[in-house]
Amino acid sequence: METLQLPTVETAAKLGLLPEEYEKINQILGRKPNFTELSIFSVMWSEHCSYKNSIVWLKTLPKDSPRMLAKAGEENAGLVDIGDGLACSFKIESHNHPSALEPYQGAATGVGGINRDIFTMGARPIAQLNSLRFGDLSNERSRWHMRGVVRGIAGYGNAFGVPTVGGEIYFDECYNVNPLVNAFSAGIVEVGKVARATSYGVGNPVYIVGSATGKDGIHGATFASEDISDKSNAKLPAVQVGDPFQEKLLLEASLEVIATGKVIGIQDMGAAGIICSTSEMSAKGKHGMEIWLDKVPTRQANMQPFEILLSESQERMLVVVEKGSEAQIKAIFDKWDLNCEQIGVVNDTERLHFFMNGELVADVPADDLVLGGGAPVYHREYSEPAYFAEFKKFDINSIPQPDYKAVAKHLLSHPNLVSRRWVYQQYDSMVGTANLSTNAPSDAAVVSVKNTDKALVMTVDCNGRYVKSDPETGCAMAVAEAARNIVCSGGEPLAVTNNLNFGNPYLPEVYWQFVGSVKGMSKACIKFGTPVTGGNVSFYNQSTPKNVVAGVESAVFPTPTIGMLGLLHDLGKRMTLDFKAAGDRLYLVGKSQNDIACSEYLYSYCGVKAAPAPYFDLEEEFAMQQAVKQLIDQKLIASAHDLSDGGLWIALAESAFVRDLGFAVKTNAAFRKDAYLFGEAAGRVLVSVSAAQEQAFVSAMTATGVNFETIGEVTAKDFVVDGETLISYAEAKDLYNNTLERLLSK
């Protein structure tokens, strides 16, 4: 093994390693590493791969339930029993940094990567969602980010053949430099036929399958573990390039190979490429590998060993199969016209020996590279930022009563609240014919499980503005909103995957936001019985231009996106959000509050950004959701729509638009009118009830002890509040449907 010109601590620093980490590598190896070995440690010990700054808190999240078939970190994705001998594999991951520099490929390869995590478990993906954050749309770069990301999601997802069935989008200037692109996928697999990400059995062959390896994505994991800066554009080669048609072939070939029963283990080559899959599979199986890098199919000549090892070229898998099945396995990949090359064998050393043309170029212990093994673990300092106490000083009495017609128009035309039609019309939502949400929308996406009477119910939720104002409360609210969306669709919340998007973890105020969010998530997930199956941590969503000192204000809103999976046990009890007929009565379920804190109304209309999170009580929220479940189960309501962004006003409008109906409501004099209409206090659901069911509805709600009140009725006319038409139906629908397209056409 070459030992000349060994790298130094300065070299390590350029690769993102701390001096103490370089010393630890020397201790692990019992010598100084060569450049290839140092590159291996740099990517495997990056935050993106090792979670070294977050794992101590991630371990505090709830992970158990009777339905859990794979706990967080055990496999490529979460796995939950949904009955009938079936399981759902689901996960969410980010592709933030690549999308900031090259929006199309950044988003496209994010979609490709999350789907590979699902089908490497033997599950066929059936649905995709995404959670997106962009900057101020008056900013041309923000519009460029959004156009590119949406095209990338559509370009990859549509061609791959899995429907995009839902998602969320927010805009704020804090995301101007750092957009967030979080991709979610879910698939179905038979229990007992799940493929594992492991390796064992001395002499078993190791294959690389799928696309050839190129120089795209090298040190992508390291790039994702640092702030976006003026130098980031020079790292465009760290952004991968995807091919959805190749991925479709890889999907079919992988599922066919897994079905042979000859696969010992299989893992996607995502972040950190070959080195990640070889080390993680070996560590899990307590074995080692001998890998011949010169056997790896490459797209470019004369690639160096570290380039082959670290490349994040897309549409590739590492597969370990039973010795003796080589011909059978290769025949399947040949049929699908995909590379299938043996690049090594399993051994019992628990080390990884990488050779290039017969020369040993790296010799590293598998377990010392990976999360849960020898990778460093840090307990970071954290401290409450000064703004937190200031936000709590907000007094609603400092806000005068507004012009209600002006507020109504403002909210119906605000990018955070308007229809996402411009976006979802670019997505194929109907491929596979299982999506039930396209023409009859629910608060969550509903996708039928074929050959059963069940459906998966899925949502992604987080209001980063709430989380910044109070991380613990704001993240608990995100979990509660996800559960509320699933319940309002007729489903039972089952489990959570998360994507934790934050700034630089070395800043104590940023880390305080992270810690608070994890605490809030834990509390809420325990209450709703939704264990965390895994997900992704994305730190360093923070811009550091020249001569600017990085601080909490240069980071994005702390955005711990909650992806929640639910189950609709009976398709006949699916609930939608649309008003059904004029004359139906409108009720508000849950407790209203004299609260406008952190609402879109306060933030963007009143221009007040210093306020605490909206009112939230976990026990009240849970009781309210149980009441709504009962109403749906007994078929006592015609529609259900949760109150969240934009408050009651936006919930009323969205429920009316679907069937071109209107409403006439009266506000409650016990509360300020702006708080009642536009406040975003949590724990409330708008329901409509037919005249025939009203008496039974009132009796059922009274028995629950949960607050409820009548507020008006569905009409065939305009949007009327307290006897006054705040806006005509025609103007309201035009603003709601067309604002986003107008902004993006600039």
Buried (B, 14 or more C-beta within 10 A) or exposed (E): EEEEEBBEBEBBEEBBBBEEBBEBBEEBBEEBBBBBBBBBBBBBBBBBBBBBBBBBBBBEBBBEBEBBBBBBBBBBBBBBBBEEEBBBBBBBBBBBBBBBBBBBBBBBBBBBBBBBBBBBBBBBBBBBBBBBBBBBBEBEBBBEBBBBBBBBBBBBBBBBBBBBBBBBBBBBEBBBBBBBBBBBBBBBBEBEBBBBBBBBBEEBBBBBBBBBBBBBBBBBBBBBBBBBBEEBEEBEBBBBBBBBEBBBBBBBBBBBBBEEEBBBBBBBBBBBBBBBBBBBBBBBBEBBBBBBBBBBBBEEEEBBBBBBBBBBBBBBBBBBBBBEBBEEBBEBBEEBEBBBBBBBBBBEBBBBBBBBEEEEBBBBBBBBBBBBBBBBBBEBEBEEBEBBEEBBEBEBEEBEEBEBEEBBBBBBBBBBBBBBEBBBEBBBBEBBEBBBBEEEBBBBBBBBBEEBEBBBBBBBBBBBBBBBBBBBBBBBBBBBBBBBBBBBBBBBBBBBBBBBBBBBBBBBBBBBBBBBBBBBBBBBBBBBBBBBBBBBBBBBBBBBEEEEEBBBEBBBBBBBBBBBBBBBBEBEBBBBBBBBEBEBBBBBBBBBBBBBBBBBBBBBBBEBBBBBBBBBBBEBBBBBBEBBBBBBEEEBBBBBBBBBBBBBBBBBBBBBBBBEBBBBBBBEEEBBBBBBBBBBBBBBBBBBBBEEBBEBBBEBBEEBEBBBBBBBBBBEEBBBBBEEBBBEBEBBBEBBBBBBBEBBEE
